């Protein structure tokens, strides 16, 4: 039998709150506030990243982006094969002992140190294998991210488990602002692509330090194989899922075979896609996963929470990515010079994937929270391996052909995720998809108006036309979704926090 000292929990929570959860009005309100804080957590770095991204595009070339992207993909791929996601297993576990947290810390931290060493002594060999000698000097510096990211796995998990998303937002805001200042300063000072390298390492360093500070958690020596075995089932598949979602084999393959220029254009488009997806997923994924994990024994309330999260995700992701697809070409022409024009079609293609990815964030949270991480792992495995195959088969035909085949492949496999979600909800796939009807109708009205602008006002300048399209998107979509989804909005309003219940 464990004593109170054996329980690994954030100091501000009592055992009843953290380890025997039930959905109450207070818990639901905390989840809503958690979404609001998580939205802030993702809004700050997303806006900041957008500023850095577009400023960097003014100073750097597609080849520079491709070089740093190729080096980053090597480092991130190593992190992907790490046991980092055992931190997520700490969140999902009902009863958490101190030995669980300590064991995961020493597992992840030890892996981080060991994985960093080859980059110090073997950077030249890696660059020769990749076929780009310029990477050799970048790798040892970028690889500092590995021990830093892995060392922060447990304190980050403690914060998310306690649903103290205000602390996460504070941590992210500080790390983001520091990395942005460093990146922009180095760009203006003429350091070139080293600005991107410096900002990545700085972000990992500050995030790690802030995680320990805001969580109040400190590692101990209660390390046991039993604790790791308790977490292995979920931890292994969650690690596999994280591996597939973060590994950059597509970047490695495209950079090695297609070159850094085509990789740079691909990364440029994918970065825009990632920023918008993170804006949606970052706000919902951690909160939804934590809440659904807490509700896994209450099917009705778990379904209710999932439906609300799915509606919010679809209501944001559908109009956002459809609007991006419509204005992508004009947007790049207005904001950047001609060297980035080749990325416009790739941005439009990633917008199609973005619609599915926005919905997939909540699907993944449901599947993993219900103790089925292996389902999502195998789904991601198929998606990732086929993506690499598509790149290998199509890179020689140019970026537009590659993107068309890549999007087609992603759409063809998406019904599998729908079937998995419907099975857990114990409803038909059509019934589940019908819940997206209102956001789809509102988005269609918005898209029709945006597409009509160039025909109705042919004499408008490119920048003016772009501004009018974006203004119409907001003016048409927002009233339409509010009108069509009145019942859902009333339901969502019931869970908004009151004055007496606003902590998260």
C-alpha positions, 0 to 999 in steps of 0.5 A, spaced: 500 500 500 502 506 498 503 512 503 501 519 501 509 521 500 509 516 494 504 519 490 507 523 484 502 529 484 503 537 483 503 540 490 497 544 489 492 538 488 489 534 492 489 526 491 481 526 490 482 532 484 487 528 481 486 521 481 479 520 482 476 524 477 469 525 475 465 530 470 462 535 474 460 542 472 467 545 476 471 539 472 468 541 465 469 549 467 476 547 468 476 544 461 473 550 458 478 555 461 484 550 460 482 550 452 482 558 453 489 558 456 491 553 451 489 557 446 493 563 449 499 558 449 498 556 442 496 563 439 503 566 442 508 562 439 504 561 433 503 569 431 511 569 434 513 564 429 509 567 423 512 573 424 519 570 425 517 565 419 516 571 414 521 575 416 526 569 415 523 568 408 525 575 407 532 574 409 533 567 407 533 563 401 529 556 399 536 553 400 537 556 407 531 553 409 532 547 406 539 546 409 536 547 416 530 543 415 534 537 413 539 538 419 533 539 424 529 533 421 535 529 423 535 531 430 527 531 431 528 524 428 532 522 434 527 525 438 522 521 435 525 514 437 526 516 444 521 514 450 519 522 450 511 520 450 512 516 456 510 522 459 503 522 456 503 515 459 503 519 466 497 523 464 493 517 462 494 513 468 489 513 473 493 512 480 500 515 479 506 513 484 512 517 485 516 511 482 512 512 476 515 519 475 522 518 477 523 512 473 520 516 467 525 521 468 531 517 468 529 513 462 528 519 458 534 524 461 538 518 460 536 517 453 537 524 451 544 524 454 546 518 450 543 520 443 546 527 444 553 524 444 553 521 437 552 528 434 558 531 437 563 526 435 560 523 428 557 530 425 562 529 419 560 522 418 553 523 418 554 529 413 557 524 408 552 519 409 546 525 408 551 528 402 551 535 404 557 537 408 554 544 410 550 540 415 556 537 419 557 544 423 550 545 424 548 538 427 552 538 434 549 545 436 542 543 434 542 536 437 542 540 444 535 540 443 535 532 444 537 532 452 533 538 453 527 536 450 527 529 454 529 532 460 522 536 460 518 530 459 516 529 466 515 536 469 511 537 463 506 531 464 505 533 471 503 540 469 498 537 464 495 532 468 493 537 473 490 541 468 494 547 470 494 550 463 495 557 465 502 555 467 503 552 460 501 558 457 506 562 461 512 557 460 510 557 452 510 565 452 516 566 456 520 561 451 517 563 445 519 571 446 526 569 448 527 565 442 524 570 437 528 576 440 534 571 439 532 569 432 530 576 429 536 579 432 541 574 429 537 575 422 538 583 422 545 582 424 547 578 418 548 571 421 543 568 416 541 561 417 544 560 424 538 565 426 534 559 425 538 554 429 539 559 435 532 560 436 530 552 436 536 551 441 534 557 445 526 555 445 528 548 448 533 551 453 528 556 456 522 551 455 525 546 459 527 551 465 520 553 465 517 546 466 521 545 472 519 552 475 512 552 474 511 545 475 514 545 482 516 537 480 523 535 482 526 528 480 528 523 485 531 516 486 525 512 486 526 508 480 524 501 479 522 496 473 515 495 476 514 502 475 516 502 468 512 496 466 506 499 469 507 504 464 509 500 458 503 498 455 500 505 453 507 508 454 510 504 448 504 505 443 504 513 445 511 513 444 510 510 437 505 515 435 509 520 437 515 517 433 510 517 427 507 524 428 514 527 429 519 523 425 521 527 419 523 521 414 519 525 409 524 531 409 530 526 409 528 523 403 526 529 399 532 533 402 537 527 400 534 526 393 530 532 391 535 537 394 535 543 399 531 548 394 525 543 393 525 541 400 525 549 402 519 550 398 516 544 401 518 546 408 515 553 407 508 550 405 508 545 411 510 550 416 504 555 414 500 548 415 503 546 421 502 553 424 495 553 423 494 546 425 498 548 432 493 553 433 487 549 433 491 542 435 495 545 441 489 548 444 485 542 444 489 536 444 492 536 451 486 539 454 482 534 450 486 528 452 487 530 459 479 531 460 477 524 456 483 520 460 479 523 466 472 521 464 474 514 461 470 510 465 464 515 464 462 513 457 456 518 456 460 524 459 466 522 455 462 522 449 459 529 450 466 532 451 468 529 445 462 532 441 464 539 444 471 538 442 470 536 435 465 541 434 470 547 436 475 543 432 471 543 425 468 550 426 475 553 426 479 548 422 474 548 416 474 555 414 481 557 416 484 552 411 479 553 406 480 560 406 488 559 406 487 555 399 483 560 396 488 566 397 494 562 398 497 565 391 495 572 392 498 572 399 505 569 398 505 574 392 503 580 396 507 578 402 514 575 399 518 576 393 518 571 387 523 566 390 517 563 394 512 563 388 513 556 387 510 554 394 503 557 393 500 550 390 504 546 396 500 551 401 494 550 397 495 542 397 497 542 405 490 546 406 486 540 404 490 536 409 489 541 414 482 540 414 483 533 416 488 534 421 484 539 425 479 534 426 484 528 427 487 532 433 480 530 437 480 523 434 487 522 436 485 524 443 479 520 444 482 514 441 489 514 446 485 516 452 480 510 451 486 506 452 487 504 444 493 508 443 495 502 438 490 504 433 492 511 432 499 508 432 498 503 426 494 508 423 499 513 423 504 508 421 501 507 414 500 514 413 507 516 414 510 510 410 506 511 404 508 518 405 515 517 404 513 512 398 510 517 395 516 522 395 520 517 393 516 515 387 514 523 385 520 527 387 523 527 380 516 530 377 516 536 381 513 539 387 506 540 384 505 532 382 508 530 389 503 534 393 497 532 388 499 524 390 500 526 397 494 529 398 490 524 394 493 518 399 492 522 405 484 523 403 484 515 401 486 513 408 482 518 412 476 514 413 480 509 417 480 514 422 473 515 422 471 508 423 476 508 429 472 514 432 465 511 430 467 504 433 469 508 440 463 512 440 458 506 438 455 510 433 455 509 425 460 513 421 455 517 417 452 519 424 459 521 426 460 525 420 453 528 420 456 532 426 460 536 421 454 539 417 453 546 420 461 548 419 461 545 412 455 549 410 457 555 413 464 554 410 461 553 403 457 560 404 464 563 406 468 560 400 463 562 395 463 569 397 471 569 397 471 566 390 466 571 387 471 577 389 475 577 383 470 576 378 465 581 381 471 586 382 476 585 376 479 592 377 481 591 384 489 591 386 492 584 388 492 587 395 485 590 396 482 584 393 486 579 398 483 584 404 476 584 401 476 576 401 479 575 408 474 581 410 468 577 407 470 570 410 469 573 417 463 577 416 460 571 412 462 565 416 461 568 423 454 569 423 453 563 419 456 558 424 452 562 430 446 561 426 446 554 424 449 551 430 445 555 435 443 549 439 451 547 440 452 554 442 447 554 448 450 547 450 457 550 450 455 556 454 453 551 459 460 549 460 463 556 460 466 558 467 463 562 472 466 567 477 467 562 482 470 557 478 475 560 473 482 556 475 485 551 470 
